[in-house]
Each structure stands twice: as C-alpha cells, then as structure tokens.
Amino acid sequence: MMPELGKYAGAVLSSYGVSLALMAALVLLSMARGARVRRQLDEAEARRRDHG
C-alpha cells in the first residue's frame, strides 16, 4: 500500500529511486572489486607456486 504523500510525492519517490540506484551501484562496484582482488590473489599465488 502506498501512503498518501500529497505535494511531496515527487520528492519522496525520486529520493527513494536515487537511494535504490546508489545502493545497486555500490553492490555492483563491490562485486567487481571483489572479483578483481580475487583474480589478483590467484595470480600472485600462481607466481609463488611457479617460483617457490
């Protein structure tokens, strides 16, 4: 159910939209960074195995 927001409906709904978009961006950026760091660690471990 949607509460009656009156004259503030546009501001409230756009704030929700911006907040959701920013949270989605943070999640995606965190996942991308995690994958990059995991790949770098795998490469470092492979180099260590090859030279150790």
Stockholm file with secondary structure:
# STOCKHOLM 1.0

chainA/1-52         MMPELGKYAGAVLSSYGVSLALMAALVLLSMARGARVRRQLDEAEARRRDHG
#=GR chainA/1-52 SS CCCCCGGGHHHHHHHHHHHHHHHHHHHHHHHHHHHHHHHHHHHHHHHHHHHC
#=GC SS_cons        CCCCCGGGHHHHHHHHHHHHHHHHHHHHHHHHHHHHHHHHHHHHHHHHHHHC
//
